[in-house]
Amino acid sequence: MALCGVNSADARINASLNQIIKLLGTVQHTDSFDRHLFVPCLIVGACARQESQRALVEEKLSSLRATKMWILRSADFTSVLQHLWHGAAKDGRVTTWDDYVRSRRAMLPVTEGQTPVF
């Protein structure tokens, strides 16, 4: 969405979203697979307009809570998606990547342009 400057209703976005949703529904839960699916899952969550898609994304992200991949936990990103889904994307409304960024800034404030201190 950000690269092409399109919204979540774009046919290219929907084609990619449907492929990743299909993959998420097919792949069995394993820590190694989940690590590779985290970023696609997050991106699909930002694009998802249907409740069934959102539920699958939330389920997958929730299963990662015990997995320590990075400094931030998957639960941190779940709250960002919840903010998006109940705000700009409420009732399946079309969104842009900027809508996701606004939700991320609201729920997961990170000083931009500086190296974070942990």
Backbone as numpy.savetxt, mean C-alpha at the origin, in Angstrom:
# Nx Ny Nz CAx CAy CAz Cx Cy Cz
1.38 5.22 -10.78 0.55 6.41 -10.78 1.42 7.65 -10.78
2.44 7.65 -9.95 3.29 8.85 -9.85 4.11 9.04 -11.12
4.65 7.96 -11.64 5.53 8.05 -12.80 4.79 8.56 -14.03
3.59 8.07 -14.26 2.82 8.47 -15.44 1.88 9.63 -15.18
1.74 10.04 -13.93 0.85 11.14 -13.60 -0.62 10.81 -13.80
-0.99 9.54 -13.53 -2.37 9.12 -13.72 -2.99 8.79 -12.36
-4.29 8.51 -12.38 -4.96 8.17 -11.13 -5.31 6.68 -11.09
-5.94 6.26 -10.02 -6.23 4.84 -9.80 -7.29 4.27 -10.74
-7.92 5.10 -11.55 -8.90 4.61 -12.51 -8.27 4.29 -13.87
-7.00 4.61 -14.05 -6.31 4.38 -15.32 -6.27 2.88 -15.63
-6.48 2.52 -16.89 -6.52 1.12 -17.31 -5.20 0.40 -17.02
-4.08 1.08 -17.17 -2.78 0.46 -16.90 -2.62 0.14 -15.42
-3.09 1.05 -14.59 -3.03 0.83 -13.14 -3.90 -0.36 -12.77
-5.10 -0.41 -13.31 -6.02 -1.51 -12.99 -5.50 -2.85 -13.47
-4.87 -2.89 -14.64 -4.31 -4.15 -15.15 -3.21 -4.65 -14.21
-2.33 -3.76 -13.80 -1.25 -4.14 -12.88 -1.80 -4.53 -11.52
-2.76 -3.75 -11.02 -3.38 -4.03 -9.73 -4.00 -5.42 -9.73
-4.74 -5.75 -10.78 -5.40 -7.05 -10.86 -4.40 -8.20 -10.88
-3.28 -8.02 -11.57 -2.25 -9.06 -11.61 -1.64 -9.28 -10.22
-1.35 -8.20 -9.52 -0.74 -8.32 -8.20 -1.74 -8.88 -7.19
-2.99 -8.47 -7.28 -4.04 -9.02 -6.40 -4.16 -10.52 -6.63
-4.12 -10.94 -7.88 -4.19 -12.37 -8.21 -3.00 -13.11 -7.59
-1.82 -12.53 -7.70 -0.61 -13.12 -7.12 -0.73 -13.21 -5.60
-1.19 -12.13 -4.96 -1.33 -12.12 -3.50 -2.31 -13.19 -3.03
-3.36 -13.43 -3.82 -4.35 -14.43 -3.46 -3.89 -15.85 -3.69
-2.85 -16.02 -4.50 -2.35 -17.34 -4.87 -1.19 -17.80 -4.01
-0.27 -16.89 -3.72 0.97 -17.22 -3.02 0.69 -17.55 -1.56
1.27 -18.66 -1.11 1.14 -19.06 0.29 2.06 -18.21 1.16
1.66 -18.03 2.40 2.42 -17.21 3.35 3.73 -17.89 3.75
4.83 -17.25 3.41 6.15 -17.62 3.92 6.91 -16.32 4.14
7.78 -16.30 5.12 8.52 -15.07 5.41 9.31 -14.58 4.22
9.98 -15.48 3.52 10.82 -15.04 2.40 9.98 -14.48 1.25
8.84 -15.09 0.97 7.98 -14.58 -0.10 7.35 -13.25 0.30
6.90 -13.17 1.54 6.26 -11.95 2.02 7.18 -10.75 1.93
8.45 -10.96 2.18 9.41 -9.85 2.09 9.46 -9.28 0.68
9.34 -10.13 -0.30 9.37 -9.67 -1.69 8.04 -9.06 -2.12
6.98 -9.42 -1.44 5.65 -8.91 -1.81 5.27 -7.64 -1.06
6.09 -7.23 -0.09 5.73 -6.08 0.73 5.52 -4.81 -0.09
6.48 -4.44 -0.91 6.38 -3.19 -1.68 5.25 -3.26 -2.70
5.13 -4.34 -3.50 3.97 -4.41 -4.40 2.64 -4.34 -3.65
2.59 -4.96 -2.48 1.37 -4.94 -1.67 1.04 -3.52 -1.23
2.04 -2.79 -0.82 1.85 -1.40 -0.40 1.36 -0.54 -1.56
1.95 -0.71 -2.72 1.56 0.07 -3.90 0.14 -0.28 -4.32
-0.18 -1.57 -4.31 -1.55 -1.99 -4.65 -2.53 -1.40 -3.65
-2.15 -1.36 -2.39 -3.02 -0.76 -1.37 -3.33 0.69 -1.67
-2.36 1.41 -2.19 -2.57 2.82 -2.54 -3.50 2.98 -3.73
-3.60 1.94 -4.56 -4.43 2.00 -5.78 -5.79 1.33 -5.61
-5.92 0.45 -4.62 -7.11 -0.38 -4.47 -8.37 0.46 -4.24
-9.40 0.16 -5.01 -10.66 0.88 -4.88 -11.78 0.00 -4.35
-11.61 -1.31 -4.44 -12.64 -2.24 -3.98 -12.30 -2.75 -2.58
-13.32 -2.94 -1.77 -13.11 -3.41 -0.40 -12.45 -4.78 -0.36
-12.77 -5.65 -1.31 -12.16 -6.98 -1.33 -10.66 -6.89 -1.58
-10.24 -5.97 -2.43 -8.81 -5.76 -2.69 -8.13 -5.21 -1.44
-8.76 -4.25 -0.82 -8.20 -3.63 0.38 -8.07 -4.64 1.51
-9.07 -5.50 1.65 -9.04 -6.52 2.70 -7.87 -7.48 2.49
-7.62 -7.88 1.26 -6.51 -8.78 0.96 -5.17 -8.10 1.26
-5.05 -6.84 0.87 -3.82 -6.09 1.15 -3.60 -5.98 2.65
-4.64 -5.63 3.37 -4.52 -5.50 4.83 -4.15 -6.83 5.48
-4.75 -7.91 5.00 -4.43 -9.24 5.52 -2.95 -9.58 5.29
-2.46 -9.32 4.10 -1.06 -9.61 3.79 -0.12 -8.75 4.62
-0.41 -7.46 4.72 0.44 -6.57 5.52 0.39 -6.95 6.99
-0.76 -7.37 7.49 -0.88 -7.78 8.89 -0.06 -9.03 9.17
0.05 -9.91 8.19 0.82 -11.14 8.39 2.31 -10.85 8.48
2.72 -9.66 8.09 4.13 -9.29 8.13 4.53 -8.63 9.43
3.62 -8.43 10.33 3.91 -7.65 11.54 5.06 -8.21 12.35
5.21 -9.51 12.36 6.30 -10.11 13.15 7.63 -10.11 12.40
7.58 -9.87 11.11 8.79 -9.90 10.31 9.51 -8.56 10.41
10.76 -8.59 10.78 11.54 -7.35 10.91 12.43 -7.21 9.68
11.96 -6.38 8.74 12.72 -6.18 7.52 13.49 -4.88 7.57
12.81 -3.84 8.00 13.39 -2.52 8.00 13.12 -1.88 9.35
13.49 -0.64 9.47 13.26 0.08 10.72 11.76 0.27 10.94
11.03 0.54 9.87 9.58 0.71 9.97 8.90 -0.65 9.84
7.82 -0.82 10.57 7.07 -2.07 10.52 5.95 -1.97 9.50
5.47 -3.11 9.04 4.36 -3.10 8.09 3.12 -2.47 8.71
2.97 -2.57 10.03 1.82 -1.96 10.71 1.83 -0.44 10.54
3.02 0.14 10.44 3.11 1.59 10.21 2.46 1.95 8.88
2.68 1.12 7.89 2.12 1.39 6.57 0.63 1.05 6.49
0.19 0.10 7.31 -1.23 -0.22 7.36 -2.03 1.00 7.82
-1.50 1.72 8.79 -2.21 2.92 9.28 -2.26 4.00 8.19
-1.22 4.08 7.37 -1.22 5.04 6.26 -2.31 4.67 5.27
-2.40 3.39 4.92 -3.43 2.95 3.97 -4.83 3.14 4.55
-5.01 2.86 5.84 -6.31 3.08 6.47 -6.72 4.55 6.36
-5.77 5.44 6.60 -6.03 6.88 6.48 -6.46 7.22 5.06
-5.77 6.67 4.09 -6.11 6.91 2.68 -7.49 6.35 2.35
-7.74 5.10 2.74 -9.00 4.44 2.41 -10.21 5.10 3.05
-10.03 5.67 4.23 -11.15 6.32 4.92 -11.21 7.82 4.65
-10.26 8.31 3.87 -10.21 9.73 3.52 -10.39 9.92 2.02
-9.30 10.19 1.33 -9.36 10.50 -0.10 -9.94 9.37 -0.94
-9.74 8.11 -0.52 -10.20 6.97 -1.30 -11.52 6.38 -0.79
-12.18 7.10 0.11 -13.43 6.60 0.69 -14.45 6.27 -0.39
-15.16 5.18 -0.18 -16.21 4.73 -1.11 -15.68 4.45 -2.51
-14.42 4.03 -2.61 -13.85 3.66 -3.90 -13.49 4.82 -4.80
-13.39 6.01 -4.22 -13.05 7.18 -5.05 -11.68 7.02 -5.69
-11.53 7.64 -6.83 -10.28 7.64 -7.58 -9.25 8.46 -6.80
-8.01 7.96 -6.74 -6.94 8.66 -6.03 -5.70 8.79 -6.91
-4.77 9.59 -6.43 -3.48 9.76 -7.09 -2.39 9.38 -6.09
-1.16 9.31 -6.58 -0.04 9.02 -5.67 0.10 10.13 -4.64
-0.22 11.36 -5.01 -0.16 12.47 -4.06 -1.11 12.27 -2.89
-2.25 11.63 -3.13 -3.17 11.32 -2.03 -2.51 10.36 -1.04
-1.79 9.36 -1.57 -1.06 8.44 -0.70 0.01 9.20 0.09
0.74 10.07 -0.58 1.80 10.83 0.08 1.22 11.69 1.20
0.08 12.31 0.97 -0.56 13.12 2.03 -0.94 12.24 3.23
-1.45 11.05 2.96 -1.79 10.13 4.05 -0.54 9.68 4.78
0.52 9.42 4.05 1.78 9.02 4.68 2.31 10.14 5.57
2.24 11.36 5.09 2.71 12.50 5.89 1.86 12.69 7.15
0.57 12.43 7.03 -0.32 12.59 8.18 -0.10 11.50 9.23
0.11 10.27 8.78 0.18 9.14 9.71 1.60 8.71 10.07
2.54 9.02 9.22 3.91 8.58 9.42 4.85 9.73 9.09
4.84 10.75 9.95 5.65 11.93 9.65 7.15 11.62 9.69
7.81 11.94 8.62 9.25 11.77 8.49 9.79 13.09 7.99
10.83 13.59 8.63 11.43 14.83 8.18 12.03 14.60 6.81
11.51 15.28 5.82 11.97 15.07 4.45 13.20 15.91 4.17
14.13 15.33 3.44 15.34 16.04 3.07 16.45 15.92 4.10
16.20 15.18 5.17 17.21 14.98 6.21 17.33 13.49 6.50
18.48 13.10 6.96 18.67 11.71 7.36 17.97 11.48 8.69
17.06 10.50 8.75 16.35 10.26 10.01 17.29 9.72 11.08
17.01 10.08 12.31 17.77 9.60 13.46 16.90 8.59 14.19
17.42 7.38 14.37 16.65 6.32 15.03 17.32 5.91 16.31
